[in-house]
Amino acid sequence: MTSDRWLLYGAYGYTGELIAREAVDRGLDPILAGRNREKVDRLAADLDCESRVFSLADPGLEGHLDDVNLVLNCAGPFVDTHEPLVAACLDSDTHYLDVTGEIEVFESIRENDDRARRADLTLLPGVGFDVVPSDCLAAHLVERLPEAESLAIGYQPAGGFSPGTLKTAIAGLGEDALVRRDGGLEPATVGQTTREIDFGDGPVPAMTVPLGDVSTAYHTTGVPNIECYLAVPPGATRWLRYQRYLDPILALGPVQTLLAKLVDRLIEGPDAETRAETTATLWGEVSNGDATRVSRLRTPNVYRTTKLAALEVVERVLAGDAPAGHQTPASAFGPELILSIEGVERIDEWHR
Ligand SMILES: NC(=O)c1ccc[n+]([C@@H]2O[C@H](COP(=O)([O-])OP(=O)(O)OC[C@H]3O[C@@H](n4cnc5c(N)ncnc54)[C@H](OP(=O)(O)O)[C@@H]3O)[C@@H](O)[C@H]2O)c1
């Protein structure tokens, strides 16, 4: 399949709709899809797009993809949606992209690498804010220090989160965090390690969190030890570490359902003004024991970056520029991919 027909699944969610609107503005002509007929039809009518309604539980899912070259999956939590869509893409000769940041989803999709290579198809999860900037930062740092033994990535986002991001985080509550140690994935506790990170305006407290880079940055760079940090308000690290005592309760299905309902009722996601005015900063450090290199990225707001990065990758894959098999953003397009996103700046620091 070599046409430029592509399908956006989860099109009427917060993130899907942002991407759909931008795609139409660029003349990229997506087919809008999802499981709720009323919501799909309303958006498709508003944007004058072709639409398709199907559930991921439909038998014969691949039949909905027979005439498309690429699927961008924006229906998360992706732990619930990636398996049927990846299988349907492989069965229908269709490239697969998504905007997941979930470690287990990256690892699961990677298991299809051989099959995708043989079929000359690209499987590229994580084309949003998770993990395009961080993956490109990791690849850039390893170009600066090729023999790096450890990598730390720090995140300082601003502007709040969408309902889906919070619901995906809720679905992971009560589970072990994961870190990359000596090339393997090991369980760890959220906030197990804390440190101060200078995101550009002086040191702030940060703590370890389970983000996708422990999977993707390893596959991009081969660095065997990887930790991800999130900047937190002063004093919060102590309280967040106590969360583990609540883990058995937070892992209960009814508790997660209640929290997700509260999110649906109370959270709308950042509005257009917030998305336009807020930024995010990423900090990365590689070390080989003797030498250290630090670089930072300043990006637009998380959801603006997601929209712009996802469409940049859609255009490149449709143009035939992506290698086959399971890819990360930087394994497919190199560390400079992030610099093609409007509003991104990269700064390098030199250490010994
Ligand atoms: N990588 C990144 O940086 C990044 C950025 C933004 C968002 N995300 C992730 O993207 C996902 C969506 O976020 P959002 O804010 O757009 O959430 P949202 O507004 O809640 O939208 C979620 C969308 O997914 C659909 N969906 C969920 N589960 C489904 C299932 N099992 N089968 C079919 N459709 C399903 C929903 O349809 P229904 O309404 O019918 O349930 C809805 O269209 C989240 O997992 C979020 O973490 C990642």
The ligand as an SDF file (V2000), in Angstrom:
LIG
                    3D

 48 52  0  0  0  0  0  0  0  0999 V2000
    2.6740   10.9250   23.8970 N   0  0  0  0  0  0  0  0  0  0  0  0
    2.2100   12.0340   24.4240 C   0  0  0  0  0  0  0  0  0  0  0  0
    2.9380   12.9430   24.7240 O   0  0  0  0  0  0  0  0  0  0  0  0
    0.7450   12.1580   24.5960 C   0  0  0  0  0  0  0  0  0  0  0  0
    0.1390   13.4030   24.4410 C   0  0  0  0  0  0  0  0  0  0  0  0
   -1.2430   13.4720   24.5680 C   0  0  0  0  0  0  0  0  0  0  0  0
   -1.9750   12.3370   24.8850 C   0  0  0  0  0  0  0  0  0  0  0  0
   -1.3330   11.1550   25.0550 N   0  0  0  0  0  0  0  0  0  0  0  0
   -2.0580    9.9450   25.3750 C   0  0  0  0  0  0  0  0  0  0  0  0
   -3.0750    9.7980   24.3980 O   0  0  0  0  0  0  0  0  0  0  0  0
   -4.2120    9.1680   24.9780 C   0  0  0  0  0  0  0  0  0  0  0  0
   -5.4350   10.0010   24.6810 C   0  0  0  0  0  0  0  0  0  0  0  0
   -5.3590   11.2070   25.3870 O   0  0  0  0  0  0  0  0  0  0  0  0
   -6.5510   12.2710   25.2890 P   0  0  0  0  0  0  0  0  0  0  0  0
   -6.2100   13.3660   26.1570 O   0  0  0  0  0  0  0  0  0  0  0  0
   -6.8460   12.4970   23.8580 O   0  0  0  0  0  0  0  0  0  0  0  0
   -7.7280   11.4030   25.9560 O   0  0  0  0  0  0  0  0  0  0  0  0
   -9.2960   11.5090   25.7960 P   0  0  0  0  0  0  0  0  0  0  0  0
   -9.7330   12.8900   25.5080 O   0  0  0  0  0  0  0  0  0  0  0  0
   -9.8550   10.7770   26.9780 O   0  0  0  0  0  0  0  0  0  0  0  0
   -9.5830   10.6430   24.4740 O   0  0  0  0  0  0  0  0  0  0  0  0
   -9.3320    9.2760   24.4350 C   0  0  0  0  0  0  0  0  0  0  0  0
   -9.8120    8.7370   23.1130 C   0  0  0  0  0  0  0  0  0  0  0  0
   -9.4790    7.3450   23.0480 O   0  0  0  0  0  0  0  0  0  0  0  0
  -10.6760    6.5840   22.8040 C   0  0  0  0  0  0  0  0  0  0  0  0
  -10.5560    5.2820   23.4580 N   0  0  0  0  0  0  0  0  0  0  0  0
  -10.0880    5.0160   24.6900 C   0  0  0  0  0  0  0  0  0  0  0  0
  -10.1210    3.6950   24.9310 N   0  0  0  0  0  0  0  0  0  0  0  0
  -10.6020    3.1110   23.8030 C   0  0  0  0  0  0  0  0  0  0  0  0
  -10.8590    1.7800   23.4220 C   0  0  0  0  0  0  0  0  0  0  0  0
  -10.6100    0.7540   24.2460 N   0  0  0  0  0  0  0  0  0  0  0  0
  -11.3370    1.5370   22.1800 N   0  0  0  0  0  0  0  0  0  0  0  0
  -11.5800    2.5600   21.3270 C   0  0  0  0  0  0  0  0  0  0  0  0
  -11.3720    3.8570   21.6370 N   0  0  0  0  0  0  0  0  0  0  0  0
  -10.8870    4.1320   22.8660 C   0  0  0  0  0  0  0  0  0  0  0  0
  -11.7810    7.4240   23.3970 C   0  0  0  0  0  0  0  0  0  0  0  0
  -13.0190    7.0510   22.8660 O   0  0  0  0  0  0  0  0  0  0  0  0
  -14.3240    6.9560   23.8120 P   0  0  0  0  0  0  0  0  0  0  0  0
  -14.6520    8.3790   24.2030 O   0  0  0  0  0  0  0  0  0  0  0  0
  -15.3300    6.3100   22.9430 O   0  0  0  0  0  0  0  0  0  0  0  0
  -13.9170    6.1570   25.0170 O   0  0  0  0  0  0  0  0  0  0  0  0
  -11.3210    8.8250   22.9440 C   0  0  0  0  0  0  0  0  0  0  0  0
  -11.6170    9.0240   21.5840 O   0  0  0  0  0  0  0  0  0  0  0  0
   -3.8820    9.0140   26.4660 C   0  0  0  0  0  0  0  0  0  0  0  0
   -3.4220    7.7060   26.6950 O   0  0  0  0  0  0  0  0  0  0  0  0
   -2.7710   10.0070   26.7070 C   0  0  0  0  0  0  0  0  0  0  0  0
   -1.9340    9.6310   27.7680 O   0  0  0  0  0  0  0  0  0  0  0  0
    0.0110   11.0510   24.9170 C   0  0  0  0  0  0  0  0  0  0  0  0
  1  2  1  0
  2  3  2  0
  2  4  1  0
  4  5  1  0
  4 48  2  0
  5  6  2  0
  6  7  1  0
  7  8  2  0
  8  9  1  0
  8 48  1  0
  9 10  1  0
  9 46  1  0
 10 11  1  0
 11 12  1  0
 11 44  1  0
 12 13  1  0
 13 14  1  0
 14 15  2  0
 14 16  1  0
 14 17  1  0
 17 18  1  0
 18 19  2  0
 18 20  1  0
 18 21  1  0
 21 22  1  0
 22 23  1  0
 23 24  1  0
 23 42  1  0
 24 25  1  0
 25 26  1  0
 25 36  1  0
 26 27  1  0
 26 35  1  0
 27 28  2  0
 28 29  1  0
 29 30  1  0
 29 35  2  0
 30 31  1  0
 30 32  2  0
 32 33  1  0
 33 34  2  0
 34 35  1  0
 36 37  1  0
 36 42  1  0
 37 38  1  0
 38 39  2  0
 38 40  1  0
 38 41  1  0
 42 43  1  0
 44 45  1  0
 44 46  1  0
 46 47  1  0
M  CHG  2   8   1  16  -1
M  END
$$$$
